[in-house]
Amino acid sequence: MPELRLTIRSGLPERQLRLRIGHDFDYIGGASDDAFLMHDAVHIDHAASAAAYRAAHADWSARVDREAAWLSGLAPDAVLSNISCLPLAGARRANIPAVAMCSLNWADQFKHLFAGEAWAEKIHAELLAAYAGADIFLRCTPAMPMPDLGNTQDIPPLARAGTRCRAAIDERLGTQAERLVLVVMGGIGYQLPIACWPQLAGVRWLVRDAVDASRTDILAYSSLGFHFPDLLASVDAVVTKPGYGMFVESAVAGTPVLYLRRKDWPEQDVLIDWLLREGTAAEVCPEDFDSGNLLPQLENLWRQPRKPVTASGASEAAAAIENLLIRGGRSA
């Protein structure tokens, strides 16, 4: 749909979005909702998250009214949310078609964390109603079950396949026969203990930013200039936490994964089960992660055959959204 007019509201920087989205778009800075607030990449800040949800839902109906008025002024033909509740609720109130798309929803996550709290029942009902009010909830494989929603439509894995560019990376880094292991814990800060890890013969660690100039085995990938999916497709393994993007894009690339479990994150079991079945992966315990005792598990992963996964979810999602626009008599 080359005539599509696309507007993106996100808390992510515009330049980061343009690296991933090729279609032209108008950018509106700012997150739509509060979700879980984190101490770091693997630990939820329960108290701060509870306070944020209670504040956001203290006047929920009025917030939805304001969102509906704002959306009506923007006049989109459809709203796509990944997976903020407020734009879905606002679209419903403004009678604008809406699509949710994700492997999880915040209603189920919220219920997992705050079930039993007297104040949480009303908030959970409002979150669930926002998702139930969407025309379609595109559930990206692998996904949580979502038994409370009757509008789900399953689609295959959703990922961008990177292009292997190992020769160019080796030339840029001056590496030759070494194994390159990417260490990344997602977009939320995490104090990696990598400076304390032992140096391993034949292994180079790639991290976002350099941590110790004296460690020639620890290299910064942020200065290399490669798109992240291409980097992921070019390394010998990735050390990470369970997360949809990292797990599925690693599986699509055929890159082995060594993962550190997250605490209080119900989605991770679905992701882990899928990756163990479809990709090449193993769990690292916190003690081995902290000490850098990773080589035995990495060597075991490297002995296993790589089996890249096909991800056609983007095409099916686009078709579903296009069908929604056509049913509404809209062209863009």
PANUGU-495863 format. One record per residue (C-alpha): residue number from 0; residue in one letter; x, y, z. Coordinates in nm, 2 decimals. Example, Ala and Ser with C-alpha at 12.3 -4.5 7.8 and 13.67 -1.06 7.14 Angstrom:
BEGIN
SITE,seq,type,east,north,up
SITE,0,a,1.23,-0.45,0.78
SITE,1,s,1.37,-0.11,0.71
This chain:
BEGIN
SITE,seq,type,east,north,up
SITE,0,m,0.00,0.00,0.00
SITE,1,p,0.24,0.28,-0.12
SITE,2,e,-0.04,0.53,-0.05
SITE,3,l,-0.04,0.44,0.32
SITE,4,r,-0.01,0.74,0.55
SITE,5,l,0.17,0.61,0.86
SITE,6,t,0.19,0.79,1.19
SITE,7,i,0.40,0.64,1.48
SITE,8,r,0.37,0.74,1.84
SITE,9,s,0.65,0.58,2.05
SITE,10,g,0.89,0.65,2.33
SITE,11,l,1.17,0.52,2.12
SITE,12,p,1.39,0.77,1.94
SITE,13,e,1.28,0.85,1.59
SITE,14,r,1.62,0.75,1.44
SITE,15,q,1.59,0.40,1.60
SITE,16,l,1.25,0.35,1.44
SITE,17,r,1.37,0.46,1.10
SITE,18,l,1.64,0.19,1.11
SITE,19,r,1.36,-0.07,1.12
SITE,20,i,1.08,0.08,0.93
SITE,21,g,1.13,0.15,0.56
SITE,22,h,0.80,0.32,0.49
SITE,23,d,0.79,0.70,0.54
SITE,24,f,0.61,0.80,0.86
SITE,25,d,0.52,1.10,1.08
SITE,26,y,0.67,1.07,1.43
SITE,27,i,0.51,1.16,1.76
SITE,28,g,0.74,1.12,2.05
SITE,29,g,0.60,0.98,2.37
SITE,30,a,0.49,0.65,2.51
SITE,31,s,0.12,0.56,2.50
SITE,32,d,0.10,0.38,2.84
SITE,33,d,0.30,0.29,3.14
SITE,34,a,0.37,-0.08,3.16
SITE,35,f,0.60,-0.25,3.41
SITE,36,l,0.88,-0.04,3.55
SITE,37,m,1.21,-0.22,3.59
SITE,38,h,1.50,-0.21,3.82
SITE,39,d,1.70,-0.35,3.53
SITE,40,a,1.65,-0.58,3.24
SITE,41,v,1.55,-0.89,3.44
SITE,42,h,1.40,-0.75,3.77
SITE,43,i,1.06,-0.57,3.79
SITE,44,d,1.01,-0.28,4.03
SITE,45,h,0.69,-0.40,4.19
SITE,46,a,0.63,-0.10,4.40
SITE,47,a,0.69,0.16,4.12
SITE,48,s,0.48,-0.05,3.87
SITE,49,a,0.19,-0.07,4.11
SITE,50,a,0.21,0.31,4.18
SITE,51,a,0.22,0.39,3.81
SITE,52,y,-0.08,0.17,3.73
SITE,53,r,-0.28,0.31,4.01
SITE,54,a,-0.21,0.67,3.90
SITE,55,a,-0.28,0.59,3.53
SITE,56,h,-0.62,0.43,3.61
SITE,57,a,-0.73,0.68,3.88
SITE,58,d,-0.91,0.87,3.60
SITE,59,w,-0.91,0.60,3.33
SITE,60,s,-1.24,0.70,3.16
SITE,61,a,-1.13,1.06,3.13
SITE,62,r,-0.80,0.95,2.99
SITE,63,v,-0.98,0.74,2.73
SITE,64,d,-1.20,1.04,2.64
SITE,65,r,-0.89,1.25,2.58
SITE,66,e,-0.73,0.97,2.37
SITE,67,a,-1.05,0.93,2.17
SITE,68,a,-1.06,1.31,2.10
SITE,69,w,-0.69,1.31,2.00
SITE,70,l,-0.73,1.01,1.77
SITE,71,s,-1.04,1.17,1.61
SITE,72,g,-0.84,1.48,1.54
SITE,73,l,-0.57,1.27,1.38
SITE,74,a,-0.83,1.09,1.18
SITE,75,p,-0.66,0.76,1.11
SITE,76,d,-0.84,0.48,0.93
SITE,77,a,-0.71,0.23,1.18
SITE,78,v,-0.50,0.21,1.50
SITE,79,l,-0.24,-0.06,1.55
SITE,80,s,-0.11,-0.10,1.90
SITE,81,n,0.19,-0.31,2.02
SITE,82,i,0.04,-0.34,2.28
SITE,83,s,-0.06,-0.02,2.47
SITE,84,c,-0.41,-0.03,2.61
SITE,85,l,-0.49,0.34,2.60
SITE,86,p,-0.50,0.38,2.21
SITE,87,l,-0.71,0.07,2.18
SITE,88,a,-0.96,0.20,2.43
SITE,89,g,-0.95,0.54,2.27
SITE,90,a,-1.01,0.40,1.93
SITE,91,r,-1.30,0.19,2.05
SITE,92,r,-1.46,0.50,2.20
SITE,93,a,-1.40,0.70,1.88
SITE,94,n,-1.53,0.42,1.66
SITE,95,i,-1.20,0.38,1.48
SITE,96,p,-1.10,0.02,1.38
SITE,97,a,-0.82,-0.11,1.59
SITE,98,v,-0.57,-0.40,1.59
SITE,99,a,-0.35,-0.52,1.88
SITE,100,m,-0.04,-0.72,1.79
SITE,101,c,0.20,-0.89,2.03
SITE,102,s,0.30,-1.22,2.19
SITE,103,l,0.16,-1.10,2.53
SITE,104,n,-0.08,-0.86,2.67
SITE,105,w,-0.04,-0.64,2.98
SITE,106,a,-0.37,-0.75,3.13
SITE,107,d,-0.23,-1.10,3.17
SITE,108,q,0.11,-0.97,3.29
SITE,109,f,-0.06,-0.74,3.53
SITE,110,k,-0.28,-1.02,3.67
SITE,111,h,0.02,-1.24,3.72
SITE,112,l,0.20,-0.98,3.92
SITE,113,f,-0.08,-0.82,4.12
SITE,114,a,-0.35,-1.09,4.15
SITE,115,g,-0.50,-1.09,4.50
SITE,116,e,-0.44,-0.71,4.55
SITE,117,a,-0.78,-0.55,4.63
SITE,118,w,-0.70,-0.24,4.42
SITE,119,a,-0.59,-0.45,4.12
SITE,120,e,-0.93,-0.60,4.01
SITE,121,k,-1.07,-0.28,3.86
SITE,122,i,-0.75,-0.20,3.67
SITE,123,h,-0.73,-0.55,3.53
SITE,124,a,-1.08,-0.53,3.41
SITE,125,e,-1.00,-0.20,3.23
SITE,126,l,-0.69,-0.35,3.07
SITE,127,l,-0.88,-0.66,2.96
SITE,128,a,-1.17,-0.45,2.81
SITE,129,a,-0.92,-0.25,2.60
SITE,130,y,-0.78,-0.56,2.44
SITE,131,a,-1.12,-0.73,2.40
SITE,132,g,-1.25,-0.41,2.23
SITE,133,a,-0.99,-0.44,1.95
SITE,134,d,-1.13,-0.57,1.62
SITE,135,i,-0.84,-0.82,1.61
SITE,136,f,-0.56,-0.92,1.84
SITE,137,l,-0.29,-1.07,1.63
SITE,138,r,-0.11,-1.32,1.85
SITE,139,c,0.25,-1.36,1.73
SITE,140,t,0.39,-1.72,1.76
SITE,141,p,0.53,-1.80,2.02
SITE,142,a,0.26,-1.64,2.23
SITE,143,m,0.09,-1.66,2.57
SITE,144,p,-0.25,-1.84,2.56
SITE,145,m,-0.47,-1.53,2.63
SITE,146,p,-0.78,-1.74,2.72
SITE,147,d,-0.98,-1.44,2.83
SITE,148,l,-0.98,-1.29,2.48
SITE,149,g,-1.22,-1.40,2.21
SITE,150,n,-1.07,-1.18,1.93
SITE,151,t,-0.73,-1.34,1.89
SITE,152,q,-0.59,-1.45,1.55
SITE,153,d,-0.27,-1.65,1.55
SITE,154,i,0.00,-1.56,1.31
SITE,155,p,0.35,-1.72,1.25
SITE,156,p,0.67,-1.59,1.41
SITE,157,l,0.73,-1.22,1.34
SITE,158,a,1.09,-1.12,1.28
SITE,159,r,1.33,-0.94,1.05
SITE,160,a,1.58,-1.18,0.90
SITE,161,g,1.93,-1.04,0.91
SITE,162,t,2.20,-1.08,0.64
SITE,163,r,2.52,-1.26,0.74
SITE,164,c,2.81,-1.02,0.70
SITE,165,r,3.08,-1.20,0.91
SITE,166,a,3.37,-1.12,0.67
SITE,167,a,3.30,-0.75,0.70
SITE,168,i,3.27,-0.77,1.08
SITE,169,d,3.59,-0.96,1.11
SITE,170,e,3.77,-0.71,0.89
SITE,171,r,3.63,-0.42,1.10
SITE,172,l,3.73,-0.59,1.43
SITE,173,g,4.05,-0.75,1.31
SITE,174,t,3.93,-1.09,1.42
SITE,175,q,4.00,-1.41,1.23
SITE,176,a,3.92,-1.76,1.36
SITE,177,e,3.78,-1.64,1.69
SITE,178,r,3.42,-1.72,1.80
SITE,179,l,3.22,-1.40,1.83
SITE,180,v,2.96,-1.40,2.11
SITE,181,l,2.70,-1.12,2.14
SITE,182,v,2.60,-1.03,2.49
SITE,183,v,2.29,-0.82,2.50
SITE,184,m,2.01,-0.78,2.76
SITE,185,g,1.77,-0.57,2.57
SITE,186,g,1.69,-0.20,2.57
SITE,187,i,1.67,-0.17,2.95
SITE,188,g,1.99,-0.10,3.14
SITE,189,y,2.17,-0.40,3.30
SITE,190,q,2.50,-0.40,3.48
SITE,191,l,2.69,-0.67,3.30
SITE,192,p,2.95,-0.85,3.51
SITE,193,i,3.15,-0.91,3.19
SITE,194,a,3.46,-0.73,3.32
SITE,195,c,3.49,-1.00,3.58
SITE,196,w,3.46,-1.28,3.33
SITE,197,p,3.77,-1.48,3.25
SITE,198,q,3.94,-1.44,2.91
SITE,199,l,3.87,-1.75,2.70
SITE,200,a,4.11,-1.85,2.42
SITE,201,g,3.94,-1.81,2.08
SITE,202,v,3.64,-1.62,2.21
SITE,203,r,3.56,-1.25,2.17
SITE,204,w,3.26,-1.09,2.35
SITE,205,l,3.06,-0.82,2.17
SITE,206,v,2.88,-0.57,2.40
SITE,207,r,2.70,-0.25,2.33
SITE,208,d,2.97,-0.03,2.47
SITE,209,a,3.34,-0.09,2.58
SITE,210,v,3.38,-0.17,2.95
SITE,211,d,3.76,-0.20,2.99
SITE,212,a,4.02,-0.08,2.75
SITE,213,s,4.27,-0.34,2.88
SITE,214,r,4.04,-0.62,2.77
SITE,215,t,4.10,-0.69,2.41
SITE,216,d,3.86,-0.98,2.41
SITE,217,i,3.56,-0.74,2.49
SITE,218,l,3.46,-0.54,2.19
SITE,219,a,3.19,-0.27,2.14
SITE,220,y,2.94,-0.34,1.86
SITE,221,s,2.77,0.00,1.88
SITE,222,s,3.05,0.16,1.69
SITE,223,l,3.06,-0.10,1.41
SITE,224,g,2.77,0.05,1.21
SITE,225,f,2.59,-0.28,1.13
SITE,226,h,2.22,-0.32,1.16
SITE,227,f,2.14,-0.53,1.46
SITE,228,p,1.96,-0.82,1.27
SITE,229,d,2.27,-0.84,1.05
SITE,230,l,2.50,-0.85,1.35
SITE,231,l,2.28,-1.12,1.51
SITE,232,a,2.29,-1.33,1.20
SITE,233,s,2.67,-1.31,1.19
SITE,234,v,2.79,-1.40,1.54
SITE,235,d,2.85,-1.75,1.67
SITE,236,a,2.61,-1.72,1.97
SITE,237,v,2.42,-1.47,2.17
SITE,238,v,2.39,-1.44,2.55
SITE,239,t,2.06,-1.27,2.65
SITE,240,k,1.74,-1.28,2.85
SITE,241,p,1.41,-1.42,2.73
SITE,242,g,1.24,-1.17,2.50
SITE,243,y,1.03,-1.21,2.19
SITE,244,g,1.25,-1.01,1.95
SITE,245,m,1.58,-1.16,2.06
SITE,246,f,1.46,-1.52,2.07
SITE,247,v,1.27,-1.52,1.74
SITE,248,e,1.53,-1.32,1.54
SITE,249,s,1.81,-1.55,1.68
SITE,250,a,1.60,-1.85,1.58
SITE,251,v,1.55,-1.71,1.23
SITE,252,a,1.92,-1.65,1.20
SITE,253,g,2.00,-1.99,1.33
SITE,254,t,2.22,-1.83,1.60
SITE,255,p,2.25,-2.04,1.92
SITE,256,v,2.12,-1.87,2.24
SITE,257,l,2.24,-1.89,2.60
SITE,258,y,1.97,-1.73,2.81
SITE,259,l,1.94,-1.60,3.17
SITE,260,r,1.59,-1.63,3.31
SITE,261,r,1.39,-1.33,3.42
SITE,262,k,1.21,-1.31,3.75
SITE,263,d,0.83,-1.28,3.76
SITE,264,w,0.80,-1.27,3.38
SITE,265,p,0.52,-1.52,3.28
SITE,266,e,0.58,-1.49,2.91
SITE,267,q,0.92,-1.64,2.93
SITE,268,d,0.81,-2.00,2.97
SITE,269,v,0.63,-1.99,2.64
SITE,270,l,0.93,-1.83,2.47
SITE,271,i,1.18,-2.08,2.62
SITE,272,d,0.97,-2.38,2.53
SITE,273,w,0.94,-2.26,2.17
SITE,274,l,1.31,-2.18,2.13
SITE,275,l,1.42,-2.51,2.28
SITE,276,r,1.19,-2.69,2.04
SITE,277,e,1.26,-2.48,1.72
SITE,278,g,1.60,-2.33,1.77
SITE,279,t,1.93,-2.40,1.95
SITE,280,a,1.94,-2.28,2.31
SITE,281,a,2.04,-2.35,2.67
SITE,282,e,1.98,-2.19,3.01
SITE,283,v,2.27,-2.03,3.21
SITE,284,c,2.22,-2.01,3.58
SITE,285,p,2.28,-1.67,3.76
SITE,286,e,2.60,-1.81,3.93
SITE,287,d,2.76,-1.91,3.60
SITE,288,f,2.65,-1.59,3.43
SITE,289,d,2.80,-1.37,3.71
SITE,290,s,3.13,-1.57,3.70
SITE,291,g,3.15,-1.60,3.33
SITE,292,n,3.15,-1.98,3.34
SITE,293,l,2.98,-2.01,3.00
SITE,294,l,3.23,-2.20,2.78
SITE,295,p,3.11,-2.55,2.85
SITE,296,q,2.75,-2.46,2.75
SITE,297,l,2.86,-2.26,2.45
SITE,298,e,3.07,-2.54,2.32
SITE,299,n,2.78,-2.78,2.36
SITE,300,l,2.56,-2.54,2.16
SITE,301,w,2.82,-2.52,1.89
SITE,302,r,2.82,-2.89,1.86
SITE,303,q,2.45,-2.89,1.77
SITE,304,p,2.33,-2.83,1.41
SITE,305,r,2.19,-2.49,1.34
SITE,306,k,1.83,-2.50,1.22
SITE,307,p,1.70,-2.16,1.11
SITE,308,v,1.33,-2.09,1.15
SITE,309,t,1.10,-1.93,0.89
SITE,310,a,0.91,-1.62,1.00
SITE,311,s,0.62,-1.52,0.78
SITE,312,g,0.42,-1.34,1.05
SITE,313,a,0.48,-0.99,0.90
SITE,314,s,0.30,-1.08,0.57
SITE,315,e,0.00,-1.24,0.75
SITE,316,a,-0.02,-0.94,0.99
SITE,317,a,-0.02,-0.70,0.69
SITE,318,a,-0.29,-0.90,0.52
SITE,319,a,-0.51,-0.89,0.83
SITE,320,i,-0.47,-0.52,0.87
SITE,321,e,-0.54,-0.46,0.50
SITE,322,n,-0.85,-0.68,0.52
SITE,323,l,-0.97,-0.47,0.81
SITE,324,l,-0.92,-0.15,0.61
SITE,325,i,-1.11,-0.29,0.31
SITE,326,r,-1.40,-0.41,0.53
SITE,327,g,-1.42,-0.06,0.66
SITE,328,g,-1.44,0.08,0.31
SITE,329,r,-1.10,0.25,0.36
SITE,330,s,-0.80,0.27,0.13
SITE,331,a,-0.53,0.40,0.36
